[in-house]
Amino acid sequence: MCLTCGCGDAHKPMGRNVTYEDIRDIAVENEKTVDETLSILATTASADRSDHQQEYDRPWDTGKR
């Protein structure tokens, strides 16, 4: 859970957040390690940010709270 909410427990399912197990399952499906998958996520976000900075800066309200 700390992967997205900051609670400090990477394995605790709480609402709509990303757990370690989610990343692990994605890594397995893509034949990658967890570390490779996290690196790819960071690299992709960094590249996308250059084209869509306003989306990264904006505090989104999805209306789903």
Secondary structure by P-SEA (a helix, b strand, c coil): cccccccccccccccccccaaaaaaaaaaacccaaaaaaaaaaaaaaaaaacccccccccccccc
